[in-house]
């Protein structure tokens, strides 16, 4: 006869990598979160006072230009000069320096690091289905969850002002982003762990956040994103060579030719890159061959960094384009506790890729990293059905809907690495946190507008060269 043991008592297991201890963990996490309010009242998140030794906006920009390609720096400055919102997009390091002096609970999450409202968007999964999520991770690093939320809220105030919305509407957008973050975290804390982990942002997000005024905008962005593919980019940006191959067609200053030596170095770096992707993806990549390499200028925050596009084709001559993009140290790292400005594992591309996978439910299957001429790079699929909403181009009435969507997405991303029960307990049911974050956002938006004005003065005085309209 089989001895089934004592069925009146529970067996206890201690397994490395799994939770231990009695049930009731969710309840304890909420209580621990509530207890944090005694140390850092939620109302304190409204606080912001520039440090006496705060660098000027111009000095911060000059410092962040170090190591970038000099000839492209004027393009970066010109883009940042366009509007205060554009300035914020290019000044993650300056805001991190300011956030370092603000109250935090001590709860850490994997941060986007640059969670402004334009860094959310649509992209395709492996089957070509569209999902919406955070889509830029150059600055990702573990840190205080409050930093991402406050950067998002500030960006919404600036975007709202740019749309022509009144100050009440702009402030409400920031408040509702924080409120959506808080409510989403509460929802995730109540779900089974696996359901919360796999909460993919699809069309149900519009219903969940009551963003009905934005539904038509997202439909149009989605329709456009479906056609934003490697094949389409290659069709417009490549030509057939006399020997039957393909080469990129230069379109300066955005897309330019590179030397044979550079092209060879980038192409050869794909060998080590392949070792960083899953085994099944290596099989897929083995069916492509490299055709050409070109240099392509990237977005506002990354202008001046080295970024290449690599054209590959399969056995039917169908194209796949990879982006090999330089990964610089996170602009946040020097301002975090013990920050030395150096990535502990020694490879910034790995930091970016693993940070992205920590925050997204669905990531690009081709994500990986490599090294070119001694510098770290991330590798990803170029134009994998990406689409984005320009928050500064929305109607004033739509900014609030967009705020609720992005607040929900940020909460879901943070919940992968921070206990949603703990954060839900701290954030609570009332609007105390929402109002405090909105107050901070308005004050920091004012500071950003002043910094932007200083940048314009430096351009007029000739201190900073700027090339606009690129």
Secondary structure as UniProt FT lines:
FT   TURN            7..8
FT   TURN            16..17
FT   HELIX           25..39
FT   HELIX           42..46
FT   TURN            52..53
FT   HELIX           57..64
FT   TURN            65..67
FT   HELIX           70..80
FT   HELIX           84..89
FT   HELIX           92..99
FT   TURN            100..101
FT   STRAND          108..111
FT   HELIX           117..119
FT   STRAND          120..124
FT   TURN            126..127
FT   STRAND          130..134
FT   TURN            138..139
FT   STRAND          141..144
FT   HELIX           145..163
FT   HELIX           167..190
FT   HELIX           193..197
FT   HELIX           204..208
FT   TURN            209..210
FT   HELIX           212..214
FT   HELIX           215..226
FT   HELIX           230..237
FT   STRAND          238..240
FT   TURN            242..243
FT   STRAND          246..248
FT   TURN            252..254
FT   STRAND          255..257
FT   HELIX           260..274
FT   TURN            275..276
FT   HELIX           279..285
FT   TURN            286..287
FT   STRAND          289..296
FT   HELIX           300..302
FT   TURN            303..304
FT   STRAND          307..313
FT   TURN            315..316
FT   STRAND          319..326
FT   TURN            331..332
FT   HELIX           333..335
FT   TURN            337..338
FT   TURN            344..345
FT   HELIX           348..359
FT   TURN            365..366
FT   STRAND          368..372
FT   TURN            373..374
FT   STRAND          375..381
FT   STRAND          387..388
FT   HELIX           391..393
FT   HELIX           396..414
FT   TURN            415..417
FT   HELIX           420..427
FT   HELIX           432..460
FT   TURN            461..462
//
